[in-house]
Amino acid sequence: MSRLFCFGLGYCAGALSRRLIPQGWTVAGTTAHADKVERLASEGVEPFFFDGTGALHDVAEAMQGATHVLLSIPPDAQGDPALRHYGDAIAATPSIRWIGYFSTVGVYGDAAGNWVDETSATQPGTERGQRRLQAENGWSDFARKAGKTLVIYRLPGIYGPGRSAIDQLKAGTARRIFKPGQLTNRVHVEDIATAVEASLDHPAGVHIFNVTDDLPAPPQDVIAYGAELLGVPCPPATDPSDADLSPTARSFYIENKKVSNARMKSELGVKLAYPTYIEGLKSIAGL
């Protein structure tokens, strides 16, 4: 029996779990939010509390019998919490043959609007990107020493039902950020699940895939298209230096690049359900 253990049962891991459970997989994992435990259990997942501050015996026990481990929690200033607290347990569990790691395209840094792929240099210009690259390197070293397969997924901005321009426009919280020449990359959450599912039996070694859609696009165009679909006024243009933006949101405008997904398509055979934001937003809007 295949068993997936997720460090971080969040938005992306949830989309994957909803696919695997009907196929006979068992899914367990951690959440840092105690109020989510009951809801996760109702979805057929075995939830465990882990906030990154220390190893818990029940989490190590729950990994016994796992065949796959998915890492979906952000690294902190000391590195990756799952690697720090549970690396030894993962290495010592022979049934675990596959590890997946959700990283970010931010590890590439700024490319002045040019294309990058998995062979491009990694020169992150943000603290978030630097931490992710450190975590990638830590898990790569770990996987090689432990003899486990590692698949690293470099993700751009993630959207989907409940987390999209459509939802922001309906809630009145949409911001149309405008920076001349700026391009951002994005991917629908279901296409992330497709890429992970396609690589669950990937061969031994360390593998890196950019999981992104086909159309890097100006962020203001995405908001404008969502407003057009809904028939609502388009929000006024806002500069990315606006103080109301969160540090994470602002970081998307520090670096400018177009991210290639060619390797994902050729090696994993992934066919995107939402190749651009146009298809994605139409689906979310119910059109």
Secondary structure as the mmCIF struct_conf table of DSSP 4:
data_model
#
loop_
_struct_conf.conf_type_id
_struct_conf.id
_struct_conf.beg_label_comp_id
_struct_conf.beg_label_asym_id
_struct_conf.beg_label_seq_id
_struct_conf.end_label_comp_id
_struct_conf.end_label_asym_id
_struct_conf.end_label_seq_id
STRN STRN1 ARG A 3 PHE A 7
BEND BEND1 GLY A 8 GLY A 8
BEND BEND2 GLY A 10 GLY A 10
HELX_RH_AL_P HELX_RH_AL_P1 TYR A 11 LEU A 20
HELX_RH_3T_P HELX_RH_3T_P1 ILE A 21 GLN A 23
TURN_TY1_P TURN_TY1_P1 GLY A 24 GLY A 24
STRN STRN2 THR A 26 THR A 31
BEND BEND3 ALA A 32 ALA A 32
HELX_RH_3T_P HELX_RH_3T_P2 ALA A 34 LYS A 36
HELX_RH_AL_P HELX_RH_AL_P2 VAL A 37 SER A 42
TURN_TY1_P TURN_TY1_P2 GLU A 43 GLY A 44
STRN STRN3 GLU A 46 PHE A 49
BEND BEND4 GLY A 52 GLY A 54
HELX_RH_AL_P HELX_RH_AL_P3 HIS A 57 ALA A 62
TURN_TY1_P TURN_TY1_P3 MET A 63 GLY A 65
BEND BEND5 THR A 67 THR A 67
STRN STRN4 HIS A 68 LEU A 71
BEND BEND6 ILE A 73 ILE A 73
STRN STRN5 ASP A 76 ASP A 76
TURN_TY1_P TURN_TY1_P4 ALA A 77 GLN A 78
STRN STRN6 GLY A 79 GLY A 79
HELX_RH_AL_P HELX_RH_AL_P4 PRO A 81 ALA A 91
TURN_TY1_P TURN_TY1_P5 ALA A 92 ALA A 92
TURN_TY1_P TURN_TY1_P6 PRO A 94 SER A 95
STRN STRN7 TRP A 98 THR A 104
HELX_RH_3T_P HELX_RH_3T_P3 VAL A 105 TYR A 108
TURN_TY1_P TURN_TY1_P7 ALA A 112 GLY A 113
STRN STRN8 TRP A 115 VAL A 116
TURN_TY1_P TURN_TY1_P8 GLU A 118 THR A 119
BEND BEND7 SER A 120 SER A 120
BEND BEND8 THR A 126 THR A 126
HELX_RH_AL_P HELX_RH_AL_P5 GLU A 127 ALA A 146
TURN_TY1_P TURN_TY1_P9 GLY A 147 GLY A 147
STRN STRN9 THR A 149 LEU A 155
STRN STRN10 GLY A 157 TYR A 159
STRN STRN11 GLY A 160 GLY A 160
TURN_TY1_P TURN_TY1_P10 PRO A 161 GLY A 162
STRN STRN12 ARG A 163 ARG A 163
BEND BEND9 SER A 164 SER A 164
HELX_RH_AL_P HELX_RH_AL_P6 ALA A 165 ALA A 171
TURN_TY1_P TURN_TY1_P11 GLY A 172 GLY A 172
STRN STRN13 ARG A 176 ILE A 177
TURN_TY1_P TURN_TY1_P12 PRO A 180 GLY A 181
STRN STRN14 THR A 184 THR A 184
STRN STRN15 ARG A 186 HIS A 188
HELX_RH_AL_P HELX_RH_AL_P7 VAL A 189 ALA A 198
TURN_TY1_P TURN_TY1_P13 SER A 199 ASP A 201
HELX_LH_PP_P HELX_LH_PP_P1 HIS A 202 PRO A 203
BEND BEND10 ALA A 204 GLY A 205
STRN STRN16 VAL A 206 ASN A 210
BEND BEND11 ASP A 214 ASP A 214
STRN STRN17 ALA A 217 ALA A 217
HELX_RH_AL_P HELX_RH_AL_P8 PRO A 219 LEU A 230
TURN_TY1_P TURN_TY1_P14 GLY A 231 GLY A 231
HELX_LH_PP_P HELX_LH_PP_P2 PRO A 233 PRO A 236
STRN STRN18 ALA A 237 THR A 238
TURN_TY1_P TURN_TY1_P15 PRO A 240 SER A 241
TURN_TY1_P TURN_TY1_P16 ALA A 243 ASP A 244
BEND BEND12 LEU A 245 LEU A 245
HELX_RH_AL_P HELX_RH_AL_P9 PRO A 247 SER A 251
TURN_TY1_P TURN_TY1_P17 PHE A 252 ILE A 254
STRN STRN19 LYS A 258 VAL A 259
HELX_RH_AL_P HELX_RH_AL_P10 ALA A 262 LEU A 268
BEND BEND13 ALA A 273 ALA A 273
BEND BEND14 PRO A 275 THR A 276
HELX_RH_AL_P HELX_RH_AL_P11 TYR A 277 ILE A 284
TURN_TY1_P TURN_TY1_P18 ALA A 285 GLY A 286
#
